[in-house]
Amino acid sequence: MKKPHKENVIAWVLLVLSIAAAAGFAYAITLVASPIKVTVNSESFTLHCLYHEETVSYSEIETLILSADYTAKRVKGRGGQAKNFGVYENESLGRHYRLTYTENARNYIICVKKDGSATVFNQKTQEKTESLFAKIQEKIG
């Protein structure tokens, strides 16, 4: 059996490394670039992000909170320079789902509790988060 040429082995290794690097770069760009969208409808609102979609009916909401001081530790999920999302935990909410922009100053968030669980989310700025909170609160009545 003939041994492969050294140049062929190096070419294949470089090809595999290039593909892995491109996939990692594409994933990182997608994670940073994909927005956290909130669609406010007449009966519910829907949270959309890269790995999560949740529709919350206004009639299901037990508590709606706007907070300027949110901290939690990650249990399972992703976090980085642009967003944090996944399952997080803190003393006041227990385990909950988080979908937040990291650039939002002071961790300004909206927390919605329903069916014994909580979801925490925000928009890129404090002003946009406050505006979204007001829209949802208006729909609740």
CORBELSUL-V760074 format. One record per residue. RES is the residue in three letters. PHI is phi in whole degrees, -180 to 180 (none if undefined). D_LAST is the distance of its C-alpha to the last C-alpha in Angstrom with 2 decimals. Layout:
RES_PHI_D_LAST / RES_PHI_D_LAST
//
This chain:
MET_none_78.57 / LYS_-86_77.93 / LYS_-77_75.73 / PRO_-69_72.93 / HIS_-67_73.63 / LYS_-56_72.02 / GLU_-64_70.49 / ASN_-67_68.77 / VAL_-63_67.24 / ILE_-62_65.97 / ALA_-62_64.54 / TRP_-67_62.63 / VAL_-62_61.29 / LEU_-64_60.14 / LEU_-63_58.50 / VAL_-63_56.57 / LEU_-63_55.50 / SER_-65_54.42 / ILE_-64_52.27 / ALA_-64_50.66 / ALA_-65_50.05 / ALA_-64_48.53 / ALA_-65_46.19 / GLY_-64_45.10 / PHE_-65_44.60 / ALA_-62_42.55 / TYR_-63_40.33 / ALA_-63_39.87 / ILE_-64_39.05 / THR_-62_36.51 / LEU_-62_34.86 / VAL_-75_34.70 / ALA_-83_33.88 / SER_-72_31.21 / PRO_-79_27.79 / ILE_-95_24.60 / LYS_-102_22.43 / VAL_-124_18.70 / THR_-104_17.68 / VAL_-96_14.04 / ASN_-111_13.78 / SER_-72_11.53 / GLU_-109_11.44 / SER_-161_12.56 / PHE_-128_14.18 / THR_-125_17.87 / LEU_-96_20.02 / HIS_-126_23.59 / CYS_-150_26.62 / LEU_-52_30.31 / TYR_-117_30.32 / HIS_-150_26.79 / GLU_-140_24.15 / GLU_-143_21.06 / THR_-107_18.20 / VAL_-117_15.06 / SER_-77_12.91 / TYR_-60_9.19 / SER_-70_10.15 / GLU_-83_12.95 / ILE_-70_11.41 / GLU_-88_12.72 / THR_-144_12.53 / LEU_-126_11.64 / ILE_-127_14.33 / LEU_-111_15.89 / SER_-130_19.59 / ALA_-105_22.69 / ASP_-142_25.18 / TYR_-116_25.25 / THR_-138_28.51 / ALA_-163_29.50 / LYS_-106_32.63 / ARG_-76_33.04 / VAL_-99_34.00 / LYS_-156_34.20 / GLY_154_33.30 / ARG_-125_34.19 / GLY_-155_34.00 / GLY_-173_35.70 / GLN_-73_35.77 / ALA_-106_32.78 / LYS_-145_30.38 / ASN_-124_29.97 / PHE_-151_28.76 / GLY_135_29.44 / VAL_-90_29.26 / TYR_-124_29.19 / GLU_-147_29.37 / ASN_-148_28.80 / GLU_-67_28.89 / SER_-79_25.24 / LEU_-106_23.88 / GLY_69_27.10 / ARG_-79_27.64 / HIS_-152_24.84 / TYR_-94_24.67 / ARG_-120_24.84 / LEU_-143_24.54 / THR_-134_25.16 / TYR_-83_27.22 / THR_-81_29.92 / GLU_-78_30.30 / ASN_-69_26.92 / ALA_-58_28.24 / ARG_59_27.77 / ASN_54_25.93 / TYR_-70_22.54 / ILE_-136_20.18 / ILE_-111_16.77 / CYS_-122_16.90 / VAL_-119_14.86 / LYS_-111_16.11 / LYS_-154_16.29 / ASP_50_19.21 / GLY_76_21.02 / SER_-122_21.31 / ALA_-133_19.98 / THR_-129_19.97 / VAL_-114_20.50 / PHE_-152_20.47 / ASN_-155_20.68 / GLN_-118_21.97 / LYS_-65_25.39 / THR_-128_24.55 / GLN_-63_22.46 / GLU_-63_21.17 / LYS_-67_20.14 / THR_-67_18.46 / GLU_-62_16.47 / SER_-63_15.53 / LEU_-63_14.46 / PHE_-59_12.39 / ALA_-62_10.56 / LYS_-63_10.13 / ILE_-67_8.84 / GLN_-62_6.42 / GLU_-64_5.20 / LYS_-69_5.36 / ILE_-69_3.78 / GLY_91_0.00
//
